[in-house]
Amino acid sequence: MKTKPLLVVAVLLWSSFAFSHARLKASTGVNPRSTNAGIKSGPCGGLARVTPAMLTSGQKLTVTWEETIQHPGRYEFYFSSANDQNFTLLATVPDLQDSAADLPHQYSVELTLPNVSCTDCTLQMIQVMTENPASPSLYYSCADVRLTPSGTT
């Protein structure tokens, strides 16, 4: 009888990891909307916007993320200056860490933010998993930012 509670805890812990894949991490100047790594609906999982990070248009920004379940594929970074609409591609990063024994995999990339001013901007990461190239699985992670022109506060 005492093993049942342990089994329930183990199943709950496993299920919380089983649907996790990749997520943005709090990095210099950027905080994700959610720490959930299992968001499968784009563009940002229907999550409410949070207090945006204040950044400068055109600035270079190091973004960090982690992969919690190993999949072949890539990471795509997009930017929207219009409240989760009209995303433009900033960078594509291949998933080169292919050992499941060393999870979670830690990544970072330096992005150059667009030269625009916006109050409801979104930085989006999409994990593109390519086990099935005809229909890749996608996982989403977003961070809210506000871009001001260089030289303003």
C-alpha positions as CSV (number, residue, x, y, z in Angstrom):
1,M,0.0,0.0,0.0
2,K,2.8,2.4,0.7
3,T,4.2,2.0,-2.8
4,K,1.0,3.5,-4.4
5,P,1.7,7.1,-3.3
6,L,5.3,6.8,-4.6
7,L,4.0,5.4,-7.9
8,V,1.5,8.3,-8.2
9,V,4.3,10.8,-7.6
10,A,6.5,9.2,-10.1
11,V,3.8,9.2,-12.8
12,L,3.0,12.8,-12.1
13,L,6.7,13.8,-12.3
14,W,7.2,11.8,-15.5
15,S,4.1,13.3,-17.1
16,S,5.3,16.8,-16.4
17,F,8.6,16.1,-18.2
18,A,7.1,13.9,-21.0
19,F,5.4,16.8,-22.7
20,S,8.3,19.3,-22.3
21,H,10.6,20.0,-25.1
22,A,12.3,23.5,-25.3
23,R,11.8,26.9,-23.6
24,L,13.3,30.3,-23.5
25,K,15.2,31.0,-20.3
26,A,15.4,34.3,-18.5
27,S,18.4,35.9,-20.1
28,T,19.9,39.3,-20.3
29,G,16.9,41.6,-20.7
30,V,14.4,39.0,-21.7
31,N,11.9,37.0,-19.6
32,P,9.6,34.4,-21.1
33,R,5.8,34.6,-20.9
34,S,5.9,31.1,-19.5
35,T,8.4,28.4,-18.2
36,N,6.3,25.7,-19.8
37,A,8.3,23.9,-22.4
38,G,5.3,22.1,-23.9
39,I,3.4,24.9,-25.7
40,K,2.3,23.4,-29.1
41,S,0.0,26.2,-30.2
42,G,1.4,29.3,-32.0
43,P,2.2,31.9,-32.0
44,C,2.6,32.0,-28.2
45,G,0.2,29.5,-26.8
46,G,-2.6,31.9,-26.2
47,L,-0.8,33.2,-23.1
48,A,-1.4,36.8,-21.9
49,R,1.3,39.3,-22.4
50,V,3.5,40.1,-19.4
51,T,5.5,43.2,-18.5
52,P,7.8,43.7,-21.4
53,A,11.6,44.0,-21.2
54,M,12.8,47.5,-22.2
55,L,15.3,47.2,-25.0
56,T,16.9,49.4,-27.7
57,S,16.1,49.0,-31.3
58,G,19.0,47.6,-33.2
59,Q,20.7,46.2,-30.0
60,K,22.5,42.9,-29.9
61,L,20.9,40.5,-27.4
62,T,22.1,37.1,-26.1
63,V,19.1,34.8,-25.8
64,T,19.3,31.5,-23.9
65,W,17.1,28.5,-24.0
66,E,17.1,24.8,-23.0
67,E,16.0,21.6,-24.6
68,T,14.5,19.2,-22.1
69,I,13.7,16.3,-24.5
70,Q,16.1,15.3,-27.3
71,H,14.8,15.8,-30.8
72,P,16.6,16.4,-34.1
73,G,15.8,19.7,-35.7
74,R,16.4,23.4,-35.3
75,Y,15.4,26.5,-33.5
76,E,13.9,29.5,-35.3
77,F,13.8,33.0,-33.8
78,Y,11.2,35.5,-34.9
79,F,10.3,39.1,-34.0
80,S,6.9,40.8,-34.1
81,S,6.5,44.5,-33.7
82,A,2.7,44.1,-33.8
83,N,1.4,42.2,-30.8
84,D,2.1,38.6,-31.9
85,Q,1.4,39.2,-35.6
86,N,3.5,39.5,-38.8
87,F,6.6,37.7,-37.4
88,T,9.9,38.1,-39.3
89,L,12.7,35.6,-39.0
90,L,15.8,36.8,-37.1
91,A,17.9,33.6,-36.9
92,T,17.9,29.8,-37.4
93,V,20.0,27.7,-35.0
94,P,20.6,24.0,-35.7
95,D,20.1,21.4,-32.9
96,L,23.6,19.9,-32.8
97,Q,23.4,18.4,-29.3
98,D,22.2,14.9,-29.9
99,S,23.0,13.0,-26.7
100,A,19.9,12.4,-24.6
101,A,22.2,11.4,-21.7
102,D,23.2,15.0,-21.0
103,L,19.7,16.7,-20.8
104,P,18.8,19.5,-20.5
105,H,20.8,20.9,-23.4
106,Q,21.7,24.6,-22.9
107,Y,21.9,26.9,-25.9
108,S,22.4,30.6,-26.6
109,V,22.5,32.8,-29.6
110,E,23.2,36.5,-30.2
111,L,20.4,38.2,-32.0
112,T,20.3,41.7,-33.5
113,L,16.9,43.3,-32.8
114,P,15.2,45.2,-35.6
115,N,15.6,48.9,-36.0
116,V,12.0,49.7,-35.1
117,S,10.2,51.2,-32.2
118,C,7.3,49.3,-30.7
119,T,5.5,48.8,-27.4
120,D,3.9,45.4,-28.0
121,C,6.8,43.5,-29.5
122,T,7.3,39.8,-29.2
123,L,10.4,37.6,-29.4
124,Q,9.4,34.1,-30.4
125,M,11.3,30.9,-30.5
126,I,10.0,27.8,-32.3
127,Q,11.5,24.4,-31.8
128,V,11.1,22.6,-35.2
129,M,11.5,18.8,-34.6
130,T,12.3,17.0,-37.8
131,E,11.8,13.3,-37.1
132,N,8.9,13.5,-39.5
133,P,10.1,16.0,-42.2
134,A,6.7,16.0,-44.0
135,S,5.0,17.1,-40.8
136,P,7.4,18.5,-38.3
137,S,6.2,19.0,-34.7
138,L,6.5,22.6,-33.4
139,Y,6.9,24.0,-29.8
140,Y,6.6,27.7,-29.0
141,S,8.1,30.0,-26.5
142,C,7.7,33.8,-26.4
143,A,9.0,36.9,-24.5
144,D,7.5,40.3,-24.5
145,V,9.7,43.3,-25.3
146,R,9.4,47.0,-25.9
147,L,11.9,48.6,-28.3
148,T,12.8,52.3,-28.0
149,P,15.1,54.2,-30.4
150,S,18.8,54.4,-29.6
151,G,19.6,57.3,-27.3
152,T,16.1,57.5,-25.6
153,T,15.0,56.3,-22.2
